[in-house]
Amino acid sequence: MYQKFTLFSAACFITFFAAAQTIKPAAAPAGKRVYNFTTINPGLQYVFIENKPSTQRPQEGDDVMMHMIALCNNRIMYNSGQLNKGQPGAFSLTKPAFKGDIMEALVLMTPGDSIICMVDAQSMFEYSKKKMPDYIKPGDKIQYNIRLVSIIPKEQLQKEREAAMQKALQEQQPVQNADDESLKAYFSNRNINPIKTASGLYYSIQHEGSGPLAKAGDMITMNYRGTLLDGTVFDSNLDSAFMHVQPLSFVLGTGRVIKGWEEGIGYLKPGSKAFFYIPSALAYGSRSRPGNAANPKGIPANSVLIFDVELVAAKPNN
């Protein structure tokens, strides 16, 4: 799961599919502006609405803060403003995952720029291996309206992670002991016998996949469902209520997900299904995570997290 709870995203970046909202078409004004789109590939076109003069462009591994709305056939599929109470969302910039991935357009932007991207819907759904909803047909385009607010360089992100890790290690020992006792009670009440690692992570494999184990540097694709010890579901890419039903993709070993995931995925082969029982020190530690409409509770500070995961794919990131 991504370090920033607003994501996930971050990720494969294409995080949408809230319950779609029908939009009443507005009457076209006289002299409606005609946009001249630039074609990057058969699945992606873009046009700048506002192009600020700057040399600071995002690179792979950076985080970008931006506003984004995705629409198709008069339905809102994603709205970062609704998720973040009007504030820009934080997203991780990764390599394009398919022809049409808007990552190819994002690297052309600088802070203050606004852009419209048109993505071939069928290409996106073929990549995600999800069935297109009835209101989307082959040949339809998904429109992304994006405004880039700021860029957080990957070097800064790494320093922040390292500083946070050191602080957490100093503060978390008493909490780690309490977490382990809570997990042992949880297992005892449910007759669960997971494997414990040296870090304090517990895991159990429900279905063994095939091929080599996932390793650092692999492009990972995951399905997941996360719960608290009390059963509260706080995030899932399998439930449209959380507004991102695409598999989550990221490069393992780059700090894009919580430490419990970084370690746990390394025990899995592609196709594996497993449970991760993650003490708070390997999750978000003393940091709480905000809630949303699907989970008003959010993730309280020092929460033990349980993830039901599927490793869909682990491929060399060449």
C-alpha positions as CSV (number, residue, x, y, z in Angstrom):
1,M,0.0,0.0,0.0
2,Y,1.3,3.4,-0.9
3,Q,2.8,5.6,1.8
4,K,0.3,8.4,0.8
5,F,-3.1,7.2,1.7
6,T,-4.7,9.6,-0.8
7,L,-3.4,7.7,-3.7
8,F,-2.7,4.9,-4.3
9,S,-1.7,5.8,-5.5
10,A,-0.8,6.4,-6.7
11,A,0.7,3.5,-8.5
12,C,-0.5,2.6,-11.6
13,F,-1.6,6.2,-11.8
14,I,-5.0,5.5,-13.3
15,T,-7.0,5.5,-10.1
16,F,-10.7,6.0,-10.8
17,F,-14.2,4.5,-10.8
18,A,-16.1,6.0,-8.0
19,A,-19.8,5.5,-8.4
20,A,-20.1,7.4,-11.6
21,Q,-22.1,10.6,-11.6
22,T,-24.1,11.7,-14.5
23,I,-23.4,15.2,-15.7
24,K,-25.9,17.4,-17.5
25,P,-24.3,18.5,-20.8
26,A,-23.9,22.3,-20.9
27,A,-25.0,24.2,-24.0
28,A,-22.0,24.9,-26.2
29,P,-21.2,28.7,-26.2
30,A,-20.9,30.6,-29.4
31,G,-17.4,30.5,-30.8
32,K,-16.5,27.5,-28.7
33,R,-12.7,27.0,-28.6
34,V,-11.2,24.3,-30.8
35,Y,-8.2,22.5,-29.3
36,N,-5.4,21.3,-31.5
37,F,-4.3,18.1,-29.8
38,T,-0.8,16.6,-30.1
39,T,-0.7,12.8,-30.6
40,I,1.9,10.9,-28.5
41,N,0.8,7.5,-29.6
42,P,-2.5,5.9,-30.8
43,G,-3.8,5.8,-27.3
44,L,-2.9,9.3,-26.0
45,Q,-3.4,12.8,-27.1
46,Y,-2.9,16.0,-25.2
47,V,-3.2,19.8,-25.4
48,F,-1.9,22.5,-23.0
49,I,-4.6,24.8,-21.7
50,E,-2.0,26.8,-19.7
51,N,1.7,26.5,-20.3
52,K,3.9,28.2,-17.7
53,P,7.5,29.0,-18.7
54,S,9.7,26.8,-16.4
55,T,12.4,24.2,-16.7
56,Q,11.2,22.1,-13.7
57,R,9.6,19.0,-15.1
58,P,8.8,15.9,-13.1
59,Q,10.9,12.7,-13.5
60,E,10.3,9.1,-12.8
61,G,10.3,8.6,-9.0
62,D,9.1,12.1,-8.2
63,D,5.8,12.8,-6.5
64,V,3.5,15.4,-8.2
65,M,0.9,17.4,-6.4
66,M,-2.0,18.0,-8.8
67,H,-5.7,18.4,-9.4
68,M,-7.3,15.9,-11.7
69,I,-10.7,15.0,-13.1
70,A,-11.4,12.1,-15.4
71,L,-14.6,11.9,-17.4
72,C,-16.0,9.6,-20.1
73,N,-19.4,10.0,-21.8
74,N,-20.6,12.7,-19.4
75,R,-19.8,10.7,-16.3
76,I,-17.2,11.7,-13.7
77,M,-14.9,8.7,-13.1
78,Y,-12.4,10.4,-10.7
79,N,-12.2,13.8,-9.0
80,S,-9.1,14.4,-6.9
81,G,-10.8,17.5,-5.4
82,Q,-13.6,15.4,-3.9
83,L,-11.1,12.9,-2.3
84,N,-8.9,15.6,-0.9
85,K,-11.4,18.3,0.1
86,G,-10.4,20.6,-2.6
87,Q,-6.6,20.2,-2.1
88,P,-4.3,18.7,-4.7
89,G,-3.6,15.0,-4.6
90,A,-0.2,13.4,-4.3
91,F,0.7,10.9,-7.1
92,S,3.9,9.0,-7.8
93,L,5.4,9.3,-11.3
94,T,6.3,5.9,-12.8
95,K,7.2,4.5,-16.2
96,P,4.2,4.4,-18.6
97,A,2.5,1.1,-18.2
98,F,0.7,0.9,-21.5
99,K,0.3,2.9,-24.7
100,G,-2.1,5.7,-23.6
101,D,-0.8,6.0,-20.0
102,I,-1.0,9.7,-19.1
103,M,2.5,9.4,-17.5
104,E,3.8,10.2,-20.9
105,A,2.1,13.6,-20.8
106,L,2.8,14.4,-17.2
107,V,6.6,14.5,-17.8
108,L,5.9,17.4,-20.3
109,M,4.3,19.6,-17.6
110,T,5.8,22.1,-15.2
111,P,4.2,23.6,-12.1
112,G,1.3,25.8,-13.0
113,D,0.5,24.1,-16.2
114,S,-2.9,22.8,-17.1
115,I,-3.5,20.1,-19.7
116,I,-6.2,17.9,-21.2
117,C,-5.4,14.3,-22.1
118,M,-7.5,12.1,-24.2
119,V,-6.9,8.4,-23.5
120,D,-8.2,5.4,-25.5
121,A,-10.6,3.7,-23.0
122,Q,-10.2,0.3,-24.5
123,S,-6.4,0.4,-24.2
124,M,-6.7,1.3,-20.5
125,F,-9.2,-1.5,-19.8
126,E,-7.2,-4.1,-21.7
127,Y,-4.1,-3.2,-19.6
128,S,-6.1,-3.4,-16.3
129,K,-7.8,-6.6,-17.4
130,K,-11.1,-5.1,-16.2
131,K,-14.4,-5.2,-18.1
132,M,-15.5,-1.9,-19.5
133,P,-18.8,-0.7,-18.0
134,D,-21.8,-0.5,-20.3
135,Y,-21.6,3.2,-20.8
136,I,-18.1,3.0,-22.4
137,K,-17.7,1.5,-25.8
138,P,-14.6,0.6,-27.9
139,G,-13.4,3.9,-29.5
140,D,-14.5,6.0,-26.6
141,K,-12.0,8.4,-25.0
142,I,-11.4,9.1,-21.3
143,Q,-10.7,12.8,-20.8
144,Y,-8.3,13.9,-18.0
145,N,-8.3,17.5,-16.9
146,I,-5.0,18.0,-15.0
147,R,-3.4,21.0,-13.3
148,L,0.1,20.4,-11.9
149,V,0.7,22.3,-8.7
150,S,4.1,21.2,-7.5
151,I,6.8,18.6,-7.8
152,I,8.5,16.8,-4.9
153,P,11.8,15.4,-6.2
154,K,12.7,11.8,-5.5
155,E,15.8,12.8,-3.6
156,Q,13.8,14.9,-1.2
157,L,11.3,12.0,-0.8
158,Q,14.1,9.6,0.1
159,K,15.6,11.9,2.7
160,E,12.2,12.4,4.3
161,R,11.6,8.7,4.4
162,E,15.0,8.0,6.0
163,A,14.5,10.7,8.6
164,A,11.0,9.4,9.4
165,M,12.3,5.9,9.6
166,Q,15.0,6.8,12.2
167,K,12.5,8.7,14.3
168,A,10.0,5.9,14.1
169,L,12.6,3.3,15.2
170,Q,13.3,5.3,18.4
171,E,9.7,5.8,19.3
172,Q,8.2,2.5,18.3
173,Q,9.7,-0.1,20.5
174,P,7.1,0.0,23.2
175,V,4.4,0.1,20.5
176,Q,6.0,-2.8,18.7
177,N,5.7,-5.0,21.8
178,A,2.1,-4.1,22.2
179,D,1.4,-4.7,18.5
180,D,2.9,-8.2,18.8
181,E,0.8,-9.1,21.7
182,S,-2.3,-7.8,19.9
183,L,-1.5,-9.9,16.8
184,K,-0.9,-13.0,18.9
185,A,-4.3,-12.6,20.5
186,Y,-5.8,-12.1,17.1
187,F,-4.2,-15.3,15.8
188,S,-5.2,-17.3,18.9
189,N,-8.9,-16.2,18.6
190,R,-9.0,-17.3,15.0
191,N,-6.7,-20.3,15.0
192,I,-4.3,-18.7,12.6
193,N,-0.7,-19.9,12.4
194,P,1.2,-17.4,10.2
195,I,5.0,-17.2,9.7
196,K,6.8,-14.5,11.8
197,T,9.8,-12.8,10.3
198,A,12.7,-11.1,12.1
199,S,11.2,-7.7,11.5
200,G,8.0,-8.6,13.3
201,L,5.9,-9.1,10.1
202,Y,3.6,-12.0,10.0
203,Y,2.4,-13.6,6.8
204,S,0.5,-16.6,5.5
205,I,0.3,-17.8,1.9
206,Q,-3.2,-19.0,0.9
207,H,-2.3,-19.9,-2.6
208,E,1.2,-20.5,-4.0
209,G,1.9,-18.9,-7.3
210,S,4.6,-20.0,-9.8
211,G,7.9,-18.7,-11.0
212,P,10.6,-16.8,-9.2
213,L,10.0,-14.8,-6.0
214,A,9.4,-11.1,-6.4
215,K,12.6,-9.1,-5.9
216,A,13.7,-5.5,-5.6
217,G,13.6,-3.8,-8.9
218,D,10.6,-5.7,-10.2
219,M,7.6,-4.0,-11.5
220,I,4.9,-5.3,-9.1
221,T,1.2,-5.5,-9.9
222,M,-1.1,-6.1,-6.9
223,N,-4.7,-6.5,-5.9
224,Y,-5.4,-5.8,-2.2
225,R,-7.8,-5.3,0.6
226,G,-6.7,-3.6,3.8
227,T,-8.4,-3.9,7.2
228,L,-7.8,-2.9,10.8
229,L,-7.7,-5.4,13.6
230,D,-11.4,-4.6,14.3
231,G,-12.4,-5.5,10.8
232,T,-12.7,-2.0,9.4
233,V,-11.9,-2.0,5.7
234,F,-9.8,1.1,5.1
235,D,-8.8,0.6,1.5
236,S,-9.2,-1.7,-1.4
237,N,-8.7,-1.7,-5.2
238,L,-11.4,-4.4,-5.5
239,D,-14.2,-2.2,-4.1
240,S,-15.4,0.7,-6.2
241,A,-16.4,2.6,-3.1
242,F,-12.7,3.4,-2.7
243,M,-12.6,4.9,-6.2
244,H,-9.6,3.1,-7.6
245,V,-10.4,-0.4,-9.0
246,Q,-7.2,-0.7,-11.1
247,P,-4.4,-3.1,-9.9
248,L,-1.7,-1.2,-8.0
249,S,1.6,-1.1,-9.8
250,F,5.0,0.1,-8.5
251,V,8.7,-0.8,-8.5
252,L,9.6,-3.0,-5.5
253,G,12.5,-1.7,-3.3
254,T,12.0,2.0,-4.1
255,G,10.1,2.9,-0.9
256,R,6.8,3.5,-2.7
257,V,4.9,1.3,-0.4
258,I,4.9,0.7,3.4
259,K,7.8,-1.5,4.8
260,G,5.5,-4.4,5.6
261,W,4.6,-4.6,1.9
262,E,8.2,-4.2,0.8
263,E,9.2,-7.2,2.8
264,G,6.1,-9.3,2.4
265,I,5.9,-9.2,-1.4
266,G,9.5,-10.6,-1.4
267,Y,8.0,-13.9,-0.1
268,L,5.5,-14.2,-3.0
269,K,5.6,-15.7,-6.5
270,P,3.4,-14.3,-9.3
271,G,-0.2,-15.6,-8.8
272,S,0.2,-16.0,-5.0
273,K,-2.6,-15.0,-2.7
274,A,-1.6,-14.2,0.9
275,F,-2.3,-12.3,4.1
276,F,0.1,-9.8,5.6
277,Y,-0.2,-9.0,9.3
278,I,1.7,-5.8,9.7
279,P,2.6,-4.1,13.0
280,S,2.4,-0.4,13.0
281,A,6.2,0.1,12.9
282,L,6.1,-1.5,9.4
283,A,3.0,0.5,8.4
284,Y,2.3,4.1,9.2
285,G,3.7,4.2,12.8
286,S,2.5,7.1,14.8
287,R,1.0,8.9,11.8
288,S,-2.7,8.7,11.4
289,R,-4.3,8.6,7.9
290,P,-7.4,10.6,7.0
291,G,-10.7,8.9,6.3
292,N,-13.0,9.2,3.3
293,A,-16.6,8.5,2.4
294,A,-15.9,4.7,2.3
295,N,-14.0,4.8,5.5
296,P,-14.7,7.8,7.7
297,K,-12.5,6.3,10.5
298,G,-9.3,6.4,8.4
299,I,-6.3,4.7,9.9
300,P,-5.6,5.7,13.5
301,A,-2.1,6.2,14.7
302,N,-0.2,3.1,15.7
303,S,-2.6,0.8,13.9
304,V,-1.8,-2.8,13.1
305,L,-2.8,-3.5,9.4
306,I,-4.0,-6.7,7.8
307,F,-3.9,-7.0,4.0
308,D,-5.5,-9.7,1.9
309,V,-3.2,-9.5,-1.2
310,E,-2.7,-11.1,-4.6
311,L,0.5,-10.7,-6.5
312,V,-0.8,-10.4,-10.1
313,A,2.6,-10.0,-11.7
314,A,6.3,-9.3,-10.9
315,K,8.4,-8.4,-14.0
316,P,11.8,-7.0,-14.5
317,N,11.6,-3.2,-14.8
318,N,13.6,-2.8,-17.9
